[in-house]
C-alpha cells in the first residue's frame, strides 16, 4: 500500500471499497502488470482491517506463429528478443521490449498477443503469449547519388549499401556501405578522388544491445606548385567503435538507455607516396553516456549526454600538437544533444516541426578531428561546406518546418539553422557564428527517395568565403 501511495479513509462502505480497489488495480496496471488482478474475499471489516487478495498474472506458454513464405524464426530469435520466460510475472513492458527487438529488423512484421491460457494444467492468472511473425526476403540493396562531397576530392558521391537482416537468425542487423566520388567539371582541376567503406553489425540480448562499426576512408588530390609542377597529396583513416547499451527504464511514455563504448582511430597522410610521419595519428579510448526519450501526446522529446576520453590503448601515438599544447591524443570531451518533434494540423493540412540542438565542451586541448565544425548541409544549411568554422567548444541548432502534401508522400520544408564555435583554435579564425536557411522538397516515389533543396547564408563573418546561394540533391533507389 505504501508503494501505491493510497490514502485510506477511516470509514467507508461498499462504494468506497469499490473506489479503493479500482485505485489499486489502476496503479498495478500503470506499472505494467496488466494481467494481475486484485480481489476481495468475504470478510468482517468491523475490526478495522481490510485484506486484498492479489492474483498475480504470469506467463504460461509462448506460442510462435511464423506465417512467412519461408519460415525464419529460430530459437536464437527467441533467445535474443524475448525478455520473458515461462513462470515470469507478466509485465507489458517486457512484451513491448521483446516486440521492439523483433521489429527492429526492417523486413520483419511481428505482433504479440496476450491470450487466456488453454493449458489444462494452467493456474489462475496465467496467460499465453502468441507471437505472430513473418520475415520477407532478408537482403536489401540501396544505391544513391548526391553532391555532398567537396571540390577538392569530388563533389558528386555515388554509394551502394547492402543490408542483411537477421544474418544469424538473432534479430541482428548487418550492412556494408561503399561510397566513391564521381568526377565532375565543377571539381578542382587535376587528379582527385575519395572513397569510403562502412561496416555495421548489431545484435540485441533482451534489454541489452551490442553494436560494432568500422569505417575506413581514402582520398587523394593533385596539388599544383608555383612552377607548373604538381604532387599528389593523399590520406587514409580508419575508425572502430564497439558499443554496449542497456535499457535502464521504460514505461508507457518514456525510456532511458545507458551505454559504454570503446573506440579507436588512426590516420596517415602521404605526398607522392611518401608518408608524412608528423601527420600520423593513432588514438583510442572509451565513452560513457545516456539517452532519454519522452512522449508528450503526439510530440517526442529526446536528449542525451556523453563523455569521451582518450587513453594509451592500442599503441596510442602522441599528437604532434602536444608539443605546443594545442591538442592531445588523450582528449576529454563532453557532448549533449536534444531534439523535439511535433506533428500538427494547420487548418486541414498536416504539418511537422523539428528542432535539434547539439553542443560540445572540451576538458583538454583538441586536435582538428575532435573539434566541432559548422557550415554545410549536415550542420548549418545554406552554406556550401567548402569552408567551415571549427572550435573546441560550440553549439549547433537546426530547425525545420515541413508541410506534408496530403496523401502524396511528399514534403516541402523550410529550414533555419545556426551555430557558434569558441575555444583556443578559433583565435585566428574570421569569426565564430554562422546562420543559414534552406527550402527543399523531399519524398518517396516508386522505390526512389529524394531530397532537393536550395539555400543561402544569413549571417557569416566578414571575409568568410562561401557561395551566395547553394543547391543540392540526394537520390536513393531501394531494391
Secondary structure, DSSP 4 states (H G I P E B T S, - for coil): -TTTT----SS--HHHHHHHHHHHHHHHHHTT-TT-EEEE-S---TTS---EEEE--EEEEEEEEE-SSS----HHHHHHH----TTSBP-HHHHHHHHHHHHTSTTEEEEEEEEE---TTPPTTEEEEEEEEEE--SEEEEEEEE--SBTTTBSEEEEEEEEEETTTSSS-EEEEEEEEEE--TTSPSSSEEEEEEEEEEEEEETTEEEEEEEEEEEEEEEEE-TTS-EEEEEEEEEEEEEEEEEEEEE-SSEEEEEEEEEEEEEEEEEETTEE-GGG-EEEEEEEEEEEEEEEETTEEEEEEEEEEEEESTTT----GGGGGTS--SS-EEEEEEEEEEEEEEETTEEEEEEEEEEEEEESS---GGGSEEE-STTSSTTS-SSS-EEESEEEEEEEEEEEEETTTTEEEEEEEEEEEEESGGGTTSS-SEEEEEEEEEEEEETTEEEEEEEEEEEE--TT----SSEEEEEEEEE-
